[in-house]
Structure formats: structure tokens, C-alpha cells
Amino acid sequence: MLNLSVQKRQVFESTLDITLLIRYNILHNGNLNSFFIFARIPIMKKIIS
């Protein structure tokens, strides 16, 4: 049960990180293309680990 809640929290935190990255990127670049390149890195790390 503990494992499941930890996983849920990690998913929530990574989703939050991505949301913040999108906002930051739009504010500073107005360009989503560079965001999508960077967004794949933490997602792939989560899948691999």
C-alpha cells in the first residue's frame, strides 16, 4: 500500500513539474517546441527507473 501512494505522489510531482515547465517556457520563450524536447527527459527517467 505504501508503495502505491509513493508512486502516485511521484506521478503527481512529475505532472506538476511539467505544468510549471510549460508555464515557464511560454512566459520566457513563447515557444513550445523547446519545451517538448526537455519534457521528454524527466518522463523517460521515470519510465526507466
Residue, then its C-alpha position, 0 to 999 in steps of 0.5 A: m500500500l505504501n508503495l502505491s501512494v509513493q508512486k502516485r505522489q511521484v506521478f503527481e510531482s512529475t505532472l506538476d513539474i511539467t505544468l510549471l515547465i510549460r508555464y515557464n517556457i511560454l512566459h520566457n520563450g513563447n515557444l513550445n517546441s523547446f519545451f517538448i524536447f526537455a519534457r521528454i527527459p524527466i518522463m523517460k527517467k521515470i519510465i526507466s527507473 
